[in-house]
Amino acid sequence: MNKEPFENYSDVLNVQQLAEALHLLRAGAYNLLKEPDFPILKIGGRKLVTKQDLHAWMKRHTNGQEP
């Protein structure tokens, strides 16, 4: 069965949800947000990430790279 990654989360994740989804501490999630190529959506002072962008970023950083 092919399951969508992070299907139990909303389309836009905040830092806490990002940490939960990736099984990280909040500090680890904040470190990811500081990476130059990490797909951040800034709204006001909030840093968010879309599930779609997170999934694409993960594919680029694993052996599952898309051409």
C-alpha positions as CSV (number, residue, x, y, z in Angstrom):
1,M,0.0,0.0,0.0
2,N,1.4,3.4,-1.0
3,K,0.8,5.9,1.8
4,E,1.2,9.6,1.5
5,P,4.0,10.9,3.8
6,F,2.7,12.9,6.7
7,E,-0.9,12.3,5.8
8,N,-2.1,12.9,9.4
9,Y,-0.8,16.4,9.3
10,S,-2.3,19.6,7.8
11,D,-0.9,20.9,4.5
12,V,1.2,23.5,6.3
13,L,3.3,22.4,9.3
14,N,4.6,24.6,12.1
15,V,7.8,23.9,14.0
16,Q,6.2,21.6,16.6
17,Q,4.4,19.6,13.9
18,L,7.7,19.4,11.8
19,A,9.5,18.1,14.9
20,E,6.8,15.5,15.5
21,A,6.6,14.4,11.9
22,L,10.4,13.9,11.6
23,H,10.8,12.5,15.2
24,L,13.0,15.4,16.2
25,L,13.3,17.6,19.2
26,R,12.1,21.2,18.6
27,A,15.7,22.3,18.6
28,G,16.4,19.9,15.7
29,A,13.4,21.3,13.8
30,Y,14.7,24.8,14.3
31,N,18.1,23.7,13.0
32,L,16.5,22.4,9.9
33,L,14.8,25.8,9.4
34,K,18.2,27.4,9.4
35,E,19.5,25.3,6.5
36,P,19.9,27.4,3.4
37,D,18.0,25.1,1.1
38,F,15.2,24.1,3.5
39,P,11.8,25.2,2.1
40,I,10.5,27.8,4.6
41,L,7.2,29.6,4.2
42,K,7.5,32.8,6.3
43,I,4.2,34.4,7.4
44,G,4.8,37.3,9.8
45,G,7.3,36.0,12.3
46,R,6.3,32.4,11.8
47,K,8.3,29.9,9.9
48,L,6.2,27.1,8.3
49,V,6.8,24.4,5.8
50,T,4.3,22.8,3.4
51,K,4.1,19.0,3.3
52,Q,4.7,19.0,-0.4
53,D,7.9,21.1,-0.1
54,L,9.1,19.0,2.9
55,H,8.6,15.8,0.9
56,A,10.4,17.2,-2.1
57,W,13.3,18.4,0.1
58,M,13.6,14.9,1.7
59,K,13.7,13.3,-1.7
60,R,16.6,15.6,-2.7
61,H,18.5,14.7,0.4
62,T,18.1,10.9,0.2
63,N,18.7,8.1,-2.3
64,G,15.2,8.7,-3.5
65,Q,16.3,11.7,-5.5
66,E,13.9,12.8,-8.3
67,P,15.6,13.6,-11.6
